[in-house]
Amino acid sequence: MGKKDLSKLYERLMAEKRRLEAERARLTDRSGSGQGAGLELADYDLNHPADAGTELFDREKDLALVENVNSLLDQVNGALAKIASDTYGICDACGGRISDARLRALPYATMCISCQSRYED
């Protein structure tokens, strides 16, 4: 992979990192404050049970989304670290090269197609 292509992928990874950090902040703010943030058993007497259930569902959904965003952010940060250490594009499983096409499609890929296929089976 040429320096120009690597530079483009670096910029894509940085943009994705900024997007994910903003998404995490938005989700954390939404689930950590405002309505339903302090849902306790005492609220059960004040609200209809369906309202409490909806609030709990929404909070759990937001927590699951934050977990997913954190996982993606870890992958993006891992790719950025590999670029910094000059190991970007090397398969974690076999040590071979990850194809440029795969890296363009998924810049934070850590395995070549062959190893990823075996891993998923």
Stockholm file with secondary structure:
# STOCKHOLM 1.0

chainA/1-121         MGKKDLSKLYERLMAEKRRLEAERARLTDRSGSGQGAGLELADYDLNHPADAGTELFDREKDLALVENVNSLLDQVNGALAKIASDTYGICDACGGRISDARLRALPYATMCISCQSRYED
#=GR chainA/1-121 SS CCHHHHHHHHHHHHHHHHHHHHHHHHHHHHHHSSTTTTCCTTHHHHSCHHHHHHHHHHHHHHHHHHHHHHHHHHHHHHHHHHHHTTCTTBCTTTCCBCCHHHHHHCTTCCSCHHHHHHHHC
#=GC SS_cons         CCHHHHHHHHHHHHHHHHHHHHHHHHHHHHHHSSTTTTCCTTHHHHSCHHHHHHHHHHHHHHHHHHHHHHHHHHHHHHHHHHHHTTCTTBCTTTCCBCCHHHHHHCTTCCSCHHHHHHHHC
//
